[in-house]
Structures are given as structure tokens and as C-alpha cells.
Amino acid sequence: MQLLNAPGTRDCLPDEAIARKRILDTIKATFERYGYSPLETPAIERFDVLSSKYAGGDEILKETFRVHDQGQRELGLRYDLTVPFARVVGMNPQLKMPFKRYQVDKVWRDGPISKARYREFWQADVDIVGCAAMTADAELLMLAVDVFTKLGLVPVIRVNNRKILEGLAQLEGLEDKKDAVIIALDKLDKLKREDVLEELAGITGKDKAEAILGRFTVQGTNEQILDALPQDNELLQQGISELREVLAYCAGADNNDKQSIINTQSTKDKHLANNKHLANPIVIDTTLARGLSYYTGTIFEIILPGSEVKSSVGGGGRYDKMIQDFLGGNQQFPAVGISFGVDRIYDAMGGADKKTTAKAYIIHFKNPQAGFDLAKQLRAAMINTDLDLVGRGPSKCLQYAQSQGIPFVLFLGEEELAQKKVRIKDMTSGTEDTVGVADAIARIIGSQD
């Protein structure tokens, strides 16, 4: 039998798992700093929940993994964390609003496989339900900037509003074709302009396709784009007003409307990659649509210009109607959320740099009891500690510790045991000396990042 992974999945060896955990820990800590609480949901959902017309829509339903249990009930693997969240809200009317939750978990999509695109992948989501104000949208944008800053990455967050897209579609007389047009426009960051134009021509006719593309691809600074949009449409006015409000709330931190965005992928990447320290990472892109049909207002997508990952590494938006429609009834559940693609962030950061979580390694010169006693003291001091379990010689043990990148090695020979001390070697500097156990513990703790 040839051993292979299922298509679109991958194993995560310890060095990769350590790097991924560091990303997840940073993301979770930031979420909690903003007041979000953790939530867990099952990997398997009832298929009628996942396939509801108020959930992900036809595009994503095609990528849903479907299964049956022994009772022949139709189930599916969750394709995102938003639909399960909506179900949880509906099943728990006792939740206090606004309800702010985060969830970090795996999701599955049976879609195309490419670089940084997998069928099993991690998502990290934050959502707010019960708040219709643009303060919620702004908080999520600032949280996103904070996450990537703490990860040492420079993000660009493209923002738009579905009301602007739908208002422009109305002006072009495309109400009955707006979804197809919006989906086509959303591909401008992935396909060449002429390919998108060809797709639009198939929807609206060749003569109208060029005019539509020109109408939607507004360029300039954030303010210039908003000023250039038509004002004689109610939906457009609402979308413009909401975007202005969101940007105003974010202005206190990093807003600088001199930053422009060019709406063609090759130019956009080149332009943004040359601005490693963008004063304003939040930029308006009037072609941004997001594929999921449940968005109703602000939408956003995060890219990392200059990195090897060209796909978005996060995105989300406002979905004020999904939960209400999903549950039925008259109670309103305004909501907004954002999702971070952990696997793509990992790929963008360049992968692993540590092979073990151990901070100390004990060489006990074939005296395992002494090694166990010392390891117990180090672990009690919350130091991640490994020790020789197989009785190798000192040189082989030292080579092992070096190969794993363990920063400190502690030697327990007869002389050290007689003195009730340890010989500690700093593997980074190469220095070593003999000290008491308490001093060794303090030295290791003092060096930990």
C-alpha cells in the first residue's frame, strides 16, 4: 500500500506545529484582549443547516463534504465557522447581546487545490451579534491590524460595502443579474482584466460589460473613491455613509487617506509591495465583493503584499439578515465577523524555525534517577524539560540537543551530584559553568522569550 495524504490535506510535524501554535496563541490572545470569549462547535453539522439558502449559498455548497451516519441522516463537515455560530445563537436565546465570540478550529471544503489552498484548513473567527452600529465593524478592522502587527506582518485590508455594489448594479439596470455580476467582479484580484471582462460579457453582453467594469473600478484615495461614487441612489448613499463612518472610527490609529489602491492585481501588488510601512492599511476597493451571499453591508479582505501567498489571508463582513432568516421569525440579529486563514498566514511567515518545545535538556551520565529528580524540579518551575531516556553517551546526547535547537543543556555527572549542583551550557553562546539548581532555573527562566 502506498501511503498518501488525502488530497488537499497535510501532516503537521512538530516544528511546523510549534510555529502554527505560536500563530494561534498570538491570534487567541489578541481576540481575548478585545473582549471576545471562546466558543466550540462540532465538526459535523446537519446537512440541512449547511445547505440552507440563508447559509453559504450555491457556490460553497458545491464544496461541502457530505456524509451519512448509520441512521442514514444526512450530515456534512462544516465549511466555515459562521454558519455553526448562527445555529448556536438560535439555539441559545439566553445569550446576552451583544454577544462577542471567537472560535479557532478546522474547516473543510472540497474545492480546487493549489498553493496555500487546502481542503482541510484552520480558521480563526471573531463575530459580534446584536450590534448594528458601525463601531462593531471598525473594531474588527482594528483587531485585524493588531493581529498582523503582533505577528510581524504588514497587512492591507481591502474594504467595500455590498450596498455600494448593489446600488451600482441598480444604476446599470442589473437587479436580476447582480449576483452573477458581483461574483465576476470579485475575481479581478485573481484573474486578468480581459478574463473578467469576458465573463461579464457572457452575463450582460459585450457592449455593456466594458461600461460596467468602468463603473465599478473606481480608483484614488479612500476619500476620492467615496466622493467619485454616484450619490443619486439610496443603497449607494447608505453604503457610502457606512464606509465613511467605519473609516472615521479607524482614523485614530492608522488612517492616512493619501494611500491609494489600484484595482488591477499586478499593479496593485507592485504598488502595495513598495509600501512596507503603510500609514493606512485600510483601503477601499470598489470591486471587492466576497463570494458568500449572506453579506449585507461592510465587507473586507486581507492580503499580504510582497509575501509568497497571493490569496487573501482573512476576510469577512456584516451579515445582518442571515441569522434572522436562518431561524425565521421577527427577531433581528445584526452581526459582523472576520475570519483569519491560519494556514495561509503560516505559509506567508515562511514556515517553522523550532523543532521542539523543550527549553532544557538533561544529560545524566546513565544515572536516570538523578535526571528524573532534576527534571521534576525544572518542570515544577514551568520550564519545558526533556532528558535522556535511552542511556546514550554524553556526546550523542549533546548532538541530539543541538540538532533540536534546545537552548540549555544541564549535565549531571558524579562531580555535580557530589556538590549538589549542575553544569549548565548555553547552547547559543557556548558558555558553561557549574551552579546551584536554583541559579540554573533562574537563568533559564530569565532567557525565555
N, C-alpha and C positions, 0 to 999 in steps of 0.2 A: 504494500500500500504506500502510495506517495503521500507524504504529509504536507498538506497545504492549508493555509487560512481560507476561510470563506471569503469570496470576492468582496473587496471594499472594507475588510477588517484587518487589523494588525495586532500583534502582540506588543506588549509594553514591558521591556526588560527593566531591571532595577534602575539603571542610570537614567533611562527615559522616564520611568515612573517617579523618580525623585524630582526631576525637572518639572514634570507635569504637576506634581503635588505642590511645588513651590508656587506655580502659577495659580493653582486652585486656592491655596491658602491666602495668597495676596488678594484674589478676587473676593473670597468669602469675607475676609477682614474688612475690605472696603465696603461691601454690602452692609455688614453689620454696623459699620461706623455711620452709615446713613440711616440707620434705624430699621433695617429690614430683618425679618425673622425667617428661620429656615422652614421649609415645607418638603415633605417627601410624598411621592405618589407611585403607584405600581407601574412597572414597565409595560404591563399588558392592560389594555382598555377594551371595553366592549366596542365592537366594530361600528355599531350604530352611533356611538358617541363620536368616534373619529371621523365617520363619514357624514355626519350631519351637515346640511347645507350651510349652517352657521359656523362651521369649524374651518378647516383648511382650504376647502374648495377643490374643484376637479383636478387642478394641476398637481397638488400634493397628494391627493388621494391615489393617483396612479402609482405613487412611490411607497404606499403603505404596505408593510409586511402583514399579511393576513394569515391567521391560524385558527384552528378549531380545537376545542377541548374534547374530552371523552363524552361529554353530554351533547356534542355537536353544536355547541354555542359558537357563534362567530365572533372572534376576537381579533385584535391587531396590536402590534407593537407601536407604542407612541412615536409619532414623527416629530413632535415638538413638546415643550413643557407648558405651552399656553392653554391648549385645549383641556388637559387634565386639571389645570388651575381653575378654569372656568367651571368644570364639573364640581370641584371641591367647594367653590363659592356657593354653587347652587345647592349642594347637599348639606351645607353648614350655615343656616340662616342666623346662628348666634354670633357669627363673626362681627367684630366691631369695625365700623368704617371710619376713615379709610383703612383698608387692610393692605399692609405692605409685606410682601413675602419675597424670599429668594429660594431658588432651587438649583442645585448643581447635580446633573445626572446625565446618563447616556440616553440617546435617542437613535432611532433607526429609520433610514429611508432607502428604498430600493431604486436608487437613481443612478445616473452615469457616474463612473469612477474616473477621477483624474487627479492631478497633483493637488494636495490639500483638500480633496473632496472624497469623503469616505461614506460608507453605508452604515457604519456604526461610529458614532462620534459623541463627544461630550458637549453639552451646552450649559451655560451658566446664566440663569434668567433672574431678573427682578421685575416685579409688577406692582402697580398700585391700583386697587379697585375702590370705587366710591369717591373719587375726586375728579370733577370735570374741569377744574381750573388748570390753566397753563403752567402753574407753579410745579405741578407734577411732571409735566413734560420737560421743563427746564431742569428739574432736579436730576432726572435720568441722564440728560446730556452732560451735566457737570459730573455726575458719578462716573460716566464713561471716560471722560477726560482724566479723572482721578485714577481710575483703574490702570489705564495705559501709561500714565506718568509714573505710577509706582512700579510698573513692570519695565520701565526704562525704554518705552516705545513712544514714537511720535504719531498720533492718530490724526486722520482727517475725518470729520463726521459730516457727511452729506445729509442735508435736511430738506424736506419738502412738506407739502400738505396735500392730502388726497382731494381736498375741496378745490384746491387750485387746479389739479389735473382734471377733475370732473367739470369744473367751471369752464376751462379751456375747451374741453370736449363739447360742452353745450354750445359754446360760441361757434364751433365748427359744424354744428348740427350732427353730432356723432353720438347722441344719447344711447342709441340701440347698439352701438359698436364700441362704446367707451372702454369696456373691459379688455377687448382684444387690442385696441389701440394702446392702452396703458401698458399692457404686457409687452407689446412690441417696443415701446419707448424705453422700458426698463432695461432693455438689452443693449442700450447704447454704450454702457461701460464694459460690455463683453464682446460685442460684435463691431465690425466696421460700419461706418455711417451708411454706406451704399447697401449693405446687407439689411440693415434696419429699414431703410427706405424701400427696399424690395418687399419686405414683409408688410409694411404699411400699405404699399400699392395693392397687395393682394386683399387687403381689408377695405380700403376706401377708394381704390382706383388710382392710377398713376398720376393723373393731373393734380389730385388733391393731396397726395402723400407728401410732396415737397412743401406745400403750404403748411401742412400740419406739423411737419418736422421743424420748420422755421418758427411756428407759433410757440412750440413747446421748449425749444432750445434757447432760452434767454440767457445772455451772458452778462458779466460785470461783477461788481462788488455786491454784497448782500443787499445793501440799500438800493443800489442801481437796479438790481433784478426786481425787487419789490415795487419800485417806482415805475418800472417799464411794463409791468403786467397790466392788462386791461382792468378797468375799475367798474365797468358797467354790467356786472354780473354778480348776483347775490352770493353765490358759492365762492366765487373768486374773492370777493370782499371779505368774507368770513375767513378764508384760508390765509389771505394776506395779513389780516388783523391778528390772527392767532400766531403766525410766524413772527410778526413784529414783537408781540408780547413775549414769546419764548426767548427770542434773541436779546430782548431788553433785560430779562431776568439773568441771562448768562453773561451780560456785558461786564458785570463787576469783576469777573475773573480774567477772561482772556479775549474779550471781544475787540476786534480791530477790523472795521469794515473796508479797510484798504485791500484786504486779501481777496483776490478774485478766484473764480473757478471757471475753467474752460470745459465745455461739455462735449469733448471727444476724448476717448480713452488715452490715445497715445500722447496727445498734447497735455492732457490732464496729469498723467503720471509724471511726465517730464517736468511740468510746471511745479507740481507739488513736491517732487523729489528734491528740487533745488531749494526748497524752503524747509530746512531741517528743524528750524525752531519757529514754527508758525505762531504768530501772535494770536491768531484766532483759528482754532482747529475746527470751528463750526461754520460750515459754508453751505449756502443754498444751491441746490441743483434741481432745476425745474423738470428734469427728465426722470428723476428718481421716483419710482412707483411702488416698489416692493411687490412681490408676486402674490402674497396672500390676500384673499378677497375681503377679509374682515376689518381691514384698516379703515378708519373714518376721518382722521384728522392728521396731526403731525406724524411724519414718518422719518426715519433716519437710518443710515447705513454707515458703517465704519470701515475705512480702508487704511492700509499702512504703506504709503508711497515709499518707494525705494527698497522695500523688502521683496523677497522672492515670492511671497504669497500675493498674488494679484486679485484673488477673490476677496469679498468682504470678510471681515473678522468679527462682525457683530452687526446687529440691526434691530429695529423694532418700530413701534409707533403706537398711536392711540386707536383703540377698538371699543368705542362707546356702546355699540349695539350688540356685539357678539353674545355676551353673557345673557342679556335680556332675551334676545331671540332664541338662544340656545335653550333657555328654561321656559320660555313662554310667560305670559302674564304681563302686568303693567309696571312692575318694579324695575327701575333703571339701575344699571351697573356701569357707570362710566369707568373706563380702565385704560391704562397705558403701561407698556412694558418694553424691555430691551433684553436682547439675548446676545451673549458673547460666545463665539466659536472657539472653544478651548484648544482643539486640535490644530486649528489654523494659527492661533496665537503661538502655540508651541513650535510649529514649523517656522513661523516668522522670527522667533527668537533664536533659531539656529540649533535647537536640539539640546542634548544633555551635556553636562560638564562634571557630574559627580557619579561615582559608581556605587556608593554605599552611604548609609545614613550615620555610620559609626564615626565618632569623634576621637575615640581612643581604642587602641589595640594592646592587649596584654600578652607578653611573652613570658612564660613561667618556668622555662627550663625543665620541662617534664615534671613539674610539681602542680598538677591541676587543682588541688585543693587550695593552694595559695592563690592561684589565678582566680578561682571562683570567689574566694573571700574578698579579694581586691575588686573584682568586677561588681560584687554586691554593693560595696561602698560607693563606687563611681555611679552606678545606676541609681542608688538612693539619692545621689546629688543631682539626678536628672541629666547625667551625661550618657549619651548613646555609646555603649561599650561592647566591643567584640573581643574574643580571646581565642587562643589556640585550643581547638578541641580534639585534634588528631595526633598530637605529640610530635610535631615537626621540630627540626632543629632551629636555633635562633636565626641563622642566616636566611633560611627559607621563610620563616615567619616574617622577617623584616622585608623580604622581597614581596611577600603577599600584601602586607600593609601598604607598601609603596605603590604596588600595582592598583590598589583600590583607592588610593588617594586619601588614606586616613591620616589626619593631621598630627596625631600624637601616638607614640609607642611607649609603653611602660614595661620595663624589664624587671623581673623578679628572680634574681639569682640568689645563691646562698648568702653572699655578702650583704645584699639588700635586705634579705629576710632577717639576718642576724642583727642588722642595725634598725630594723622595723621601718625601713624606708623603701623608696622605689627609684629606679633610674628612669628619667623621662627624657625622651628625644622629640624635639620639634622637627617634624619631617619637612617643614617648609624652609626653615633656616639652617637645619642640620646641627643645631646646638643641642647639647645634652648635659645634664648634671643629676646628682643624687639629692633628693629632697624628701621631706615627710609626705605622707599620703595627703594630708590636708592642704599642703602647699601645691602638690600636683593637681589636686581637684580645683583649687583656686586658679591655677594657671590655665587649665583647660577651659574653665567657665569664662574666664576673662578674655579668652581669644575667640569665643564663639560669636558668629555673626547673627 
